[in-house]
Amino acid sequence: MYPSRDVLNAEGVHNLHKEPFTNENYVFLGQEGTVGKGLGHNLHSEEEIRNHISGQYQGNRDKIPILVSHTPPNGILDIGQRYGQRHIGSTSVREFIEKESPAVTVCGHCHQFGGRAVEQNNSVIINIASHDKPGSKGRYGVIELDNQTVNYELTTTEAGANQDLLQLSQVGARRIQHLLDVEISELSDINQENLDKMLSLPGVYEWHVKTWLEEAAAIRNGKLRIREPEEFAFLNDDNVILLDIETDLSQSNIWLVGLYNYRNEKYTHIFEKDDEERLLTSLTEYLDGHDEPSIVYYGNNKFDGKCLKRRMDVYELSNGIELMKNSNDLGIAVHNHLLGNFTRSNLESLSRKITDHESSYPDLDGFVVGKRYTEYLLDGDEPDWDKLIEYNKEDIFALKKVTERVRGVLYSSIQ
């Protein structure tokens, strides 16, 4: 019925759900499937999960447990989106963790939390799920155990590839393999002599090769360069407002907006944890009072602009939607037209690379902030609101530094 059973029963494979595995003073316990009724191919009740895990551990209580469970513990790395924003983990798995404190729990199922870990109840809980879309990067972890000391590194199947080549546009693990097939393995190999080799690759056209040559040259000489300066024309406006929003994980509730006005050089924020309509109304009034500003944010996917217009539409804030039409995603312009030795997709890493910005909150990113707000919505757990607001403010000033750095390069490129 399930083709994967053939893999589990193959030589050299140990099916942990069928039988625990012992090694020195450790015992590996296994729980397959997910909890609940309805959707899914391999479902178990909470009672079945509880009895199964405790039954496996019963004869091995003299050893340190390591739990491998497809389903995460309830309330930990387990907020699903596909069928509504909710916790999809198992309470029985969580009960076992809280009672027995396994050295490590490795889980999956909840794809958006893949590649993340938390430490709780003297136990490390790692979600190593990969996204299930075709072409998605595979995730894996390397875990080292020394008595009950746990060290781990979480990475992806792309991590072994040449990181310099990954800075080139539209180059991922698969395209790097194509480059390796024609003996192009280093950034220095991206040159005119290898022009024909690059053009021979699957799905590669003259645009790709021209872009790679320009990017490789900029990376090697260590200088930022702008291609097609007109794509940054929105930065020339003297009435620029920088914007950054925070939402829940489903992006269906905006609760914080950070703003910086270049004309009066003032930062402000609008915070409404329980009243999105009031927040969006206040934002509309703020923008309307600033003489049709040029709104700039950094998403690299038009996230802030699309999300704001979609949520404003819910409350029929037509004036706000109209004002947001004059918004631009600096991330897209940077990704496509700013050349240099940096990673294009992430504001924090970009600002650290091309400016002197250093994050004060290394434990936070946009996903973690969204997670904490979502836990507030689902469970009523109040996060440290002041810390999250300060994180958003820091993002605004990171964006300000990037904006000013790009403006400087833009100015020098047209002299």
C-alpha positions, 0 to 999 in steps of 0.5 A, a space after each residue: 500500500 505504501 511504497 516507502 515500506 519497501 525502503 524501510 524493509 531494505 537491507 541496512 535500514 532500521 525501522 525505528 517504529 517497528 523496533 527501537 535501536 540501541 547503541 552504547 548507552 542510547 536507545 533510539 525510539 521511533 513513532 511514524 505517522 501523524 495524530 488525528 483523524 481524516 486527512 493523511 495516510 498514516 494516522 494514530 490516536 494520541 492514546 496509540 502514540 502514547 502507548 507505542 512510545 512508552 512501550 518502546 522505552 519500557 524495556 530500555 529505561 537504563 539508557 538515554 532516549 533519543 526520539 525520532 517522531 514524524 509528528 512534532 510535539 504539540 506546541 513546539 515547532 508545529 504550527 501548520 498552515 495548509 489546512 488552517 493555522 493551528 498546532 498539528 503536533 502530538 500531545 503524547 509526544 510532548 508529554 514524553 519529552 516533558 516526562 523523560 527528557 530525551 537527549 534529542 527529539 528529531 521530528 518533521 511533518 510541519 514543513 515551515 519549521 524545518 531547519 529549526 530547533 529549540 531547547 526545552 526541558 533539558 532536551 533538544 528538539 529539531 524539526 528537519 522537515 523539507 518542503 514538499 514542492 518539486 525542486 525544494 532543498 533537502 534538509 538534514 542535520 548532523 548531531 553529535 552526542 557526548 553523554 548528554 551534551 548535544 551539538 548539532 548543525 542543521 543545513 541543506 543539500 545545497 550547502 556543499 556547493 561552492 558558495 561563491 557560485 551560489 551568489 550568481 543569479 539563478 544558480 542553485 545546487 542543480 545548476 552548479 552540478 551542470 557547471 561542474 559537468 563542464 569543469 566550471 567549479 570556481 568563480 574564476 572559471 566564469 570568464 570569456 574563455 568558458 563562454 561556449 561551455 556556459 551557453 551549452 548548459 541546459 536552460 542557459 541563454 545569453 542573458 544568463 552568461 552576460 549576467 554571470 560575467 558581470 556578477 563574477 567581475 563585481 564579486 572578484 574586485 570587491 566593489 558594488 556596481 549597479 546595472 540599469 540605474 533607472 531601476 532604482 529611480 524610486 530612491 531619488 524621490 525626496 519624500 521617501 518613507 521606509 516601511 517594515 511590517 510584522 504579521 502572523 505566520 499565515 500572513 493574515 494579521 498585520 500587528 506592527 508597522 515600522 516607519 522612517 520618514 526621510 523628510 523629518 528624519 523621524 522613526 515611528 511605529 504603529 502597534 495593535 496586537 488585537 485590532 488590525 483594522 485600527 492599525 491599518 486605518 492609522 497607517 493610512 492616515 499616516 501615509 495620507 498626511 505625508 504628501 504622496 510619499 514614495 514607500 520603500 520596503 525590503 522583501 525581495 518578493 513584494 511581500 509587504 506591499 501585497 500583504 498590506 493591500 490585501 488586508 486593507 481590502 478586507 476593511 475597505 480602506 481604498 485610500 490606503 490601497 491607492 497610497 500603497 500603489 506608490 510602493 517599491 520593493 528595494 529587495 527586488 531591485 537589489 537582487 536583479 541590479 546591484 552587483 557585488 560580493 553579498 547575498 541578495 535575498 536577506 536584509 540582515 545579511 545584506 546590511 551586515 555585508 555592505 554596511 556596518 550594521 550588526 544585529 542586536 537580536 541574533 535570536 530573532 528573524 522575521 519568521 521567529 517574530 511571526 511565530 511568537 505572534 502566532 503563538 499569542 493568537 493560538 495560545 494566549 502566550 504574551 511575548 516580549 512585545 517591547 523586544 519585538 518592536 525594537 527588532 522591527 525598529 532595527 530592521 527599519 534602520 538596517 533598511 535605512 543603511 542599505 538605502 543610503 549605501 545604494 544611493 551612494 553607489 547610484 550617485 557614483 555610477 551616474 557621475 
